[in-house]
């Protein structure tokens, strides 16, 4: 994997770059749609490519490990072959889901013992095991096994957890570096900065992660309920420390405004369930602001969802029609809103990239943050 | 509307024709996907056109009348403009849903008083009202307001109901013929043969319907639980009486085998929720037979769903992937299976049409009925 920094914004830390993988190039800053169980919910693979213009998607290790399971994925030749998505894939480490979804779970130095939320069966995720699992899934970018601390979190818990995450990282690296990809293409491992909302912990963690000298670095443990300003403060501290010549991935972020602000802080990669989850609840992100499509005001509004966004659904379907489908609980409502929201997110980061290249990012960002946060 | 009979099968009553409407031509025999509330469930309009190759879709008057309601539909300029489907639309009369879905309802000579299944509000459907509603929806083909008798049904009830349906038909015709389309294109009214499973009633009804001399005719009250042989017997009797130079629409039918058998009996048009409803339950209709995609046997079958069917999903997605999505309750499972099943139904009637044209229909039909009924 090779990251090339192409442009930097003169008035902020925003950067434009390109990340080369064996499954194709990723132009940064980028948003990665979440494909939990090997499917970006309600979206066809063809639509990801041609309407949303996704360049990389996420898979969740926890979900894929439980279903369809590694046996099926390995026989298929990896997740790309299994779901037909030929561009890059990033998998998380499964840690976050183990903590948020699984039943009774026990964290020890060795790893985490948990029960499947599907059938109650008992499993263990260890740093080594999670590397092997992600090798089998066949992600292009593999995440280190970490503990994502909740918010709020006591300082002592955050410190101990961070130290364990660091020890786990060493084991992840050792395992990753002593194994090979299973399907003939390269995989890379990103370590994750933790440290909750404590500056000194974040600093220590970022310095440790930077010292590991991997091909890219991630910032975890944010966007878990803390105020946005706190998230920005931590992100800024961490991006000051992480190396400039490597991509920075801020995990689980966020609203369109969050993404723009964090691009300004030097983040290159984002993922979040918000565009798809909120789509299924009738919330649309548009270039003019946020729409609750259930509102009476859209009942007879036959204008397209958002003609600025270059996806089939955004110009083909009207607000009134989508409102009708949403209220009538038609599956097509989730499909239309999911494609639109993801196309909007990809449009937004694409615009940010253009503005970084043309040197206009900072003033554009300030305007845009207001616009995309407006409730229409 | 103009129907041209192009070919007739020498060994059966099967026919190939073309039905010209202001929204385009329909090649018969044809299957019409059901778009209950203005959306064929889980299917984009673009997919209907390019993957499924639908030539006409259905809308349900009952559903559309309640939601989005006539005010919205009229302001949109009719259902075509509202949902973006530019080809022909047929609407049912709403009678079937009033009887099957609505709460307390009372049938009188005047019409049916019913309560909405959505909010309990009280409404009346009369023959005249239902003509006006379908004028407002803007369907190309409008159905007469009838009572669809259940199965089994006492002879006396069936007789009285049929007589009332005939009286209602006169009122429908009078209203329809004294009004005009609202959106600048022609609409046409199909009357419906009733009479339950009683030969003499079916004969009387078919003769009465034929005597009304409309541009097309429908057969209702079948596929409501009676044995298939009884449905075929009634259909055969009725198609012997209905005029040859007009299209014949068998309402609510059916399985792939039912459709092939009824094409052989001289039916030209079909609709059924089966391909989409069963898709949502994991049942696939394929050119080799029926698949329950949940079965363990598909777990590691990475072959495409059905490469014979010329739709994106049928060749792009594998059985193993669709099984995984179905078991994981992913929305994409319903999307894939719905598109595939509808594309299969359209492929099947398209094949039937080709075989009628080449004079091979009867022998092909016998083979195909066996094949499409096989459980794989």
Interface residues (C-beta under 8 A of the other chain):
Chain A: X37 X38 X39 X41 X42 X43 X44 X45 X46 X63 X67 X68 X71 X72 X75 X76 X81 X82 X83 X84 X299 X300 X302 X312 X313 X316 X317 X318 X320 X321 X324 X325 X327 X328 X330 X331 X332 X334 X335 X336
Chain B: X37 X38 X39 X41 X42 X43 X44 X45 X46 X63 X67 X68 X71 X72 X75 X76 X81 X82 X83 X84 X299 X300 X302 X312 X313 X316 X317 X318 X320 X321 X324 X325 X327 X328 X330 X331 X332 X334 X335 X336
